[in-house]
Amino acid sequence: MKIMRPPGNLLQQRLLALLDDHATGDGMTAEGLAALLSLPAPEVEVELETLTRLGNLTRRAGVGGEAYYSAAPRRKLLGNMLVEAGVITEEQLQEALVQQAQTGGRLGLILLERGYISKQILGQILETQRGVPYISLPTYPIDEQLVRSLPEWVITQHKVLPILREGREVHLAMVDPTDVIAMDTVGTLLGARIRPLLTTERDFDWAMTKFFDVSRRVGESLAAAPEEEDQGVGAVSVTDAIEAPPVVRVLNSIIHDAVRIGATDIHIEPDVEEAQVRVRVDGLLYDKTTLPRGTAAAVTSRVKALAGMDIAERLRPQDGRILLDVEGREYDLRIATVGSAFGERAAIRLLNTQQVLLGLERLGLFPEQEQILTRLLAHQHGMILVTGPTGSGKTTTLYAAINQLNERMRNIMTVEDPVEYRLPGITQIPVREKAGVTFDLGLRAILRQDPDVIMVGEIRDPATAAIAINAALTGHLVLTTLHTSTAAGALVRLLDMGVEPYLLTSEVAAVVGQRLVRVLCTTCKRQHPLRRETDIELFRLPPGLMLFGPVGCPECGTLGYRGRTGVFEIMEMTDVLRELVLQRKPATAIMDAARAGGMQTLRDSAIRKVLDGVTSLDELRRSIQVEVQ
Ligand SMILES: [Zn+2]
């Protein structure tokens, strides 16, 4: 791994700290500071000059012409300048200083609020004093896309606003243009050099109201979560955001931002020149930001270190986890890394273990489907399967079912990989392959605990399938998922796993097939007549039919959709279907028979949701494989 020299802005912080300690003396020379830091003097001098230009330091010439640098007494300087310029009186300055001592806040703003100075004068004075140009935000054409490319968290915490990008340089409006940490953070996040511009607190507040919904502002620090006793996860210690080094702050802002927009996954993907950070929201990936490759590598290393992974190993696939408290909610981060051609790629799954549970009535089932499911769940034994691809909401459905059963005072136990939600009153056993706890072993252990209802996170192998079906046979209600595209396919898959047809037909009560579709934003959705030939043919809908489609507005972040809902098919086991299974007929035959028996297929349910204006035809096409019938 290449060791990088600390970037200039880190050096700036160290220089400021050193000079603050020497505030009472005559200042120090570049040579003196360089010796203290064991760095070449010219490098140190460059940073000292920058800090002087930004108003953090003052410079005076010594006897031999050498430059002595001291920490700038900023507060006094502003007041004195105003008095000297005849803008305010000495008395007014004293009053303001007394108020500042009592209430805190910036002297300039106090003077402004007391009506002693105008905004323009304050701007001009600050401009002269700090050598930083002053801009009035409301009159400046701000690049909104640039604003959005920076996490809101960084903007509110540091009171900065990126307003213009010119090549590698970003103009950053700052309430405190001496805040080198802010410049450093923004520079790293946007992969740009920062040109500071001064703005006032009021202008900043104006911009916040303009660009952000203030009520959604994010909290501040990514606090450490308490270590769990038996999960084998190291305690995470994340330093306070302000004091943390840049890499940690970049990581914090990526995670905060992802949590804020409700993302389920974060991807850090190195490419030829830069690394792309993408997030998955409502099932789809969106570009979030780009990072310089070096920064991305450092961020990934940081994640690996927190997750107790081997940071020296950057090629072999690894996985790990971190428990984090983000804004008071506990998140279980699942990290997977793999070496790619351009560096290490990281995928981070964000599981909110305390997510609010949905009831059956909130899943998106039609009333008659909900009735069927409720009836099935009242069975004392048997197996109910939920099927669909990854990310189709299977686990949420199982949890909703379990939650409903939980009111009936029964012993409910689960074996899951991972435990996605914590269910109070229910024993949940996480699969831990490394510790030898597999699905089938966990399930065997559960059966010795006198359970009534068992949830098996997923049936992945013949061993688990065999124990699960036997559990159903011996008087337990078993809820589980299978990774197949249709309900009918699940039966065939179980037969392929070696489950005896007679057990399958006697124990499986029903198979629920499901998908998630995005819900059209109710604020901006609009009706259009159906015109596309293929759609008319494929969905057998009349041409000219008015259907809702996405538009995009501030409410939905211009996506046109907000949230997702389930689309279901519920296949109850009937004598007709049993006969087909016993004859080992293909899934298509079982499917046709189920439909003939009155089952609403995934496709039927989805079309109904399109007609209801809940989702769009595009979403239907994206989420459900449709064949011409
Ligand atoms: Zn909208």
Residues whose N, C-alpha, C, O or C-beta is under 5 A from the ligand:
A	BS01	ZN	C521 T523 C524 G552 C553 E555 C556 G560
